[in-house]
Amino acid sequence: MCGIVGYIGEQNAYPILLEGLKKLEYRGYDSAGVALLCPDELKVIKTKGEISALERKIGEGFPEGTAGVGHIRWATHGAPSDINAHPHCGCSQEFAVVHNGIIENYLNLRRWLEEEGHCFVSETDSEVLAHLVEHFFDGDLLQAVIRAVKKVEGSFAMVAVSEKEKGKLVCARKDNPLIIGLGKGENYIASDVPAFLNHTRKIYILEDGEAAVVTANNVEIYSTQGEALQKEVSEVTWNAAEAEKGGYPHFMLKEIMEQPRALRETMRGRLLREGKEFSLPELNFTPEEINSFEQVYIVACGTAYHAGLVAKYAMEKILKLPVEVDLASEFCYRDPLLNKNTLFIVISQSGETADTLAALRLARKEGQRILAITNVVGSTVAREADKVLYTWAGPEIAVASTKAYLTQIFSLYLLTYYLAQEKGNLSRDTLEEAGEALFNLPDQVETILQRAEEIRELAAYLASWESCFYIGRNLDYAVAMEGALKLKETSYIHAEAYASGELKHGPLALIVEGIPVIALVTQRSVMEKSLSNIKEIKARCGHVICFAQEGTIEFQREVDRVFYLPATLDILMPVLTVVPLQLLAYYTAVARDCPVDKPRNLAKSVTVE
Ligand code: F6R
């Protein structure tokens, strides 16, 4: 995700940039840096590590300069390191750029710039922006930025500074946030308002395709075609704590709401021509390798394990390969049957979970080549795996995983269909139908999120119970497990997930009058059977809250409450079904006054076995 700050005025810029970066730490924390326009030079100081590492590096005698930019990084291209940290400079060190986003065509741009004589030092996509600005500069920084961003495909929020035009910061954006804070004799730029909320509440919100020239006393806004634009000044009404969470009361809700964006980032460059083609060049599989797989083995913990369970159903159906999904803590202490023709996958949001790492190392010892699905570039899992498929969810702060899970299952679908495409075991039409459906999922998730209030009402019922059940068949069972875990960990309600068909083998004894049962019924192939299971519960006076796909069965008469989800291919329904379950857990926890973002006894990253 990354965080950007900029300051220009009469005060010393460094402490203000530092204060801003600290407020944006939720956007990334693997490296930090500043570029300061000092009287004699443009000074760039950056380092791997958290902001404290930057503070230590700079020490007491920080450089004097009344304008500058700062950056806090969440690595995408290139592992966290001093060199890959922002700001990035051109060859001459006269230009520095900070960037948030992903430049999809950076390899082509880098090749072209190298032919033009530019020398690159980092592995990042962002460095091309600094060289592009330098390349196009002919006395006007705004024009150089406009020409640079026109060359770029992908997403960006960026700010450029140059010692050739000292009195200004120039910024531009597409698909990533950038806000300009308006002070008196000083102005600010940031990815998010908390960065400057202590200084001003008056802001301009830069829109896609806009650029701005920010000086101490003025802000001029332009389209990236170069036309001057008029913009309304907005007033921020949030308090500081709300602002850090984007106006939401908790990170968990913020992260649930961010999911459409996270999915779009995860599909970027991988689902080409609006879904007509699957592309995962980062995996670099040879056709021989792809055709050699005889089984898939997935190892993970907690929510990531549940993502693996979704993949089992999808991969077995589409790839016609047996898929084993194991809890990392179990995998290490039995004798798993692996052969050399196994596609071995580990899934970990943090990339640091001790059990998952132990499983990865054991599998490696057994001769497996490992594909990691992780959210953190440069994490131990990413470093130790042979291939990495990143989920571009951005930093996840709330302990309960939401957007990481959604991007994990989305990545697993991309992987599944990509392998099917390369193996040729699906027709072109079937692949295109799946690709287009995947492409539409972020919009569909958005429509569910707009109905959050309906879920809050359902949560009001759940909140007074100490026990409840989640049931489903097939893919719905996999999602039920994740729904139950979310509720358990956030609201402390004992929530149990069962395959619907298993109820009659024991759990039905627990159904008492009014007990909440969350029934997931999105899979057409088992819908009638699921309905029979619901009737078994209703006959015992359980309170059934049903989540179904619109356009299938009319459930109103059969259950107490029903929430219809937008329709998509049955196999992709988990991406939609889990979203209201996340909201249900969230609102139930809030109703029970639980510490939503930091549930008792839990840590975000479990680094002990
Ligand atoms: C639950 C949750 C945990 C993690 C698990 C694995 O909401 O977040 O169950 O999924 O601890 O963590 P990672 O994915 O970082 O390996």
Residues whose N, C-alpha, C, O or C-beta is under 5 A from the ligand:
A	BS01	F6R	C301 G302 T303 A304 I347 S348 Q349 S350 G351 T353 V399 A400 S401 K604 V606
